[in-house]
Amino acid sequence: MGGRVPRLTRAVPVLVGVALGVALLPATPAFAHNSLTGSNPVNGAKVATAPAKVELRFLAKLDPERTKITVVGPDNVPAAGGAPAFSGSRVSVPFSPGAAGLYIVGYQLPSNDGHPVKGEVRFTLTTGTAAAPPSVTPTAGTTPTAGTTPTAGTTPTPSSSPAPASPSTTPVAAAGTDDTGRGWLWAAGGLVLLAVLAAGLFLRRRRSARP
C-alpha cells in the first residue's frame, strides 16, 4: 500500500496536464465556429467607385459545396455577377452594381458542431447606375410629357422630376457568437476533481504511515 500511494501521487501532475489539454480543445480553431475575419469592402464602408468583386475572409478553410454567398442591392435586386470563387479561407464574388444605396453580402457556412454560421457584410454605394429615361414618340405641334399621351393642339404640363432617394443608412453588423469560453469551465472542473483526488491520496498516505 505504501508504494502504491507515492506512485499515484506522482501521477497527479500528469493527470492535471491531460485534463487541461482536453478542456482547452474546444477553444482551438479546429473545434470552434468558423467566423468572418475581414471583408473587402469592409463592413459599414461607403464607396464611390464600385469594386469589381466583393471578398470575404474567414478563420478556417471553406467548403465550396456547403458555403452559400449572396449579394443584393437596393430593393433586394441581385448584384452578384457570377459564381463565388474559393481559395482556402477566402471567397470572392463578381460584383454587378446597380443603383446607389445599401448592398448586403450574406453568407452561410457549416461548422464542426453542426450549427450553421450565418452573417452579412453591408456597405453603401454612393454612386450608381442611373435609370434609363422612357422613350416617347412626340406628335407634331405638341410637347409631350414622359409617360403621357399628348393631345393635338395642347401643351401638356411637364411633370416634376422626383427627388433622388437618399442612400440607406448602414446598420450595425450583428455580433457573432463566441463558444471559446466553455473550455475554461471544463478546465476548472477538471482541476477541482484532481484536487479532491490528490487530497484523498494524501490522507491515505498519512494513515498508512501511522504505526
N, C-alpha and C positions, 0 to 999 in steps of 0.2 A: 504493500500500500504506500509506503514511504517513497519508493522510487517512481510510482505512477503519478503521484501528485506533482513532483517537480517537473516531470515531462509535460503534464498538462499546463502547468504554469508557464513554461517556456513557449508553449504553442499559442498563448493568448495574443501576443503581438502579431503573429501571423494571421490569426483569425480576424483581428481588428483591421489589418490591411486589406484582406479579402472582402470584408463587409463594406469598407469604404469604397473599394473599386467597383463592387456591384451596385452600390447605392448611387454612385455618380454616373453610371452608364446612361440613364435617361437624359442627362444634360449634354451629351455629346451630339454632334450634328447627325450621326448615323441613326439616332433614335428620336430626334426632335422633329417637330413640324418643319417642313421646308418653308422658308419665308422669303419675302421680297427684300433685297438689299439695296436696290437702286433702279433708276429708270432714266430714259432719255426720250422726250423731255422729262424733267423732274416733276414730281407731284406738286401741283399748285402753280406751275410756271405759266407765264403769259408770253407768248411768242408771236412776233410779227411775220416771220417767214416760216412757212410750213416745212417741217422736216420731211426728208424722203422716206423715212421709216421711223417707227417707234420701237424702242428696245426695252426689255425688262431683264433684270439680273436677279438671280436667286441664290440662296445659301448653298444648295446642293444641286446635283445634276438632274435635269428634267427628263421625263419620259414623254417623247413626242406623241405616242399613241394615246396617252391619258391626260395630256395637258391641253386645255382649251383657252384660246385667246380671242377676244372680241374688241372691235374698235367702232364706236358710234359717235356721231356728231350731233349738232342741234336737231331737235325733233326726232331723235333716235334714228337718224339716217346713217346706214353703214358707211364706214370710212376706211375699211381695210382694202388695200389694193391688191392683195394676193394672199397666198397661204403663209403661215408662220414658218420661219427658218430657225432651227435649233442648233446650238453649239454649246455642248456641255451644260452649264448652269444658266445660259443666256438664250433668249428667244427674241427675234425681231419680226415685225410685220410691216410690209409696204404700206405707206400712208397715202390715202387718196382724199385730200382736203376738199371741203365744200364751203358752206357759208361760215362767216366768222361766228365764234361762240365757244361754248364749252364742249370739249371732246373727252370721252371716257374710255379708257383702256381697261377692260375687265379680264381677269384671269381666274382659272380654276385648275387645280392640280392635286394629285393624291398625296397622302402622307403614309409613313410606315405604320401608323396605328389605325389606319383605315378611315380616318376622318378627312374629308376633302378640305383643302385650303383655298379660300376664296378671298378676293380683294380687287381693288381697282386703283388706277392712277388717273388723275384728272389734270388737264391743262387747258388753257384758253387760247384760241387762235384769234388774234386781234384784227387780222385782215383775212378776207376770204374771197371766194368766187362770187361775183355779182350775178344776180338773176338776169337772164336774157329778156329784153322787152318784148311784149307781144306784137306780132306783125298785123298791120291794119291796111286794108285797101281803101284809100280815100275816094270819095265821089267828087266830081268836078263842081267847083263853086262852094265847097264846104270845107271846114277844118274839123276833121273827126277827132273824137276823144278815144283814147285806148279803152277797149272793152265795150264800146257803144256802137250802134248802127246809126250813122248820120242821116238826117232827112234833108232832101233838096231844099235850098233856099233858107236854111237855118245854120247858125254857127253855134255848135254845142259848147257849153262851158267846160273848159278843161278841168279835170279833177285834180285835186291837190295830191302831191306825192306823199306817200306815208313816211313817217319818221322812221329812220333805221332803228332796228331793235338793238337795245343795249346788250353788250355781252353779259352772259350769266356770271354771277359771282362764283368763285371757286370754293366749294365746300371743303371742310376739313376732312382729310383722309381718315378712314376708320382705323382705330388702333387694332393691332394684331394681338394674338394671344401668345402667352409665354408659359410653356409647360416645364421649363427647366427647374423651377423651384421645388418640384416634388422630389428631386434627387436628394436634397438636403434633409427632407423628412425621413427618407429611408436611411440616410447616414446616421441621423440622430437616434432612430430606433435601434439600429444595429449596435451603436456604441452603448446604449443603455443595457441591451441584452448581454453584451460581452462583459460589461462592468459587473452585472449580477453574477455571471458565471465565474469571473475572477474572484469575487468576494467569497463565493461558496467554496471554491478550491482552497483559498487561503485559510478559511475556518477549518476545513477538513485536515489541512496540513498541520495546523496548530494542535488539533485534537489528537492526531496520530503521534505528535512529538511529545505529548504528556506521558509521564511514567505510569 
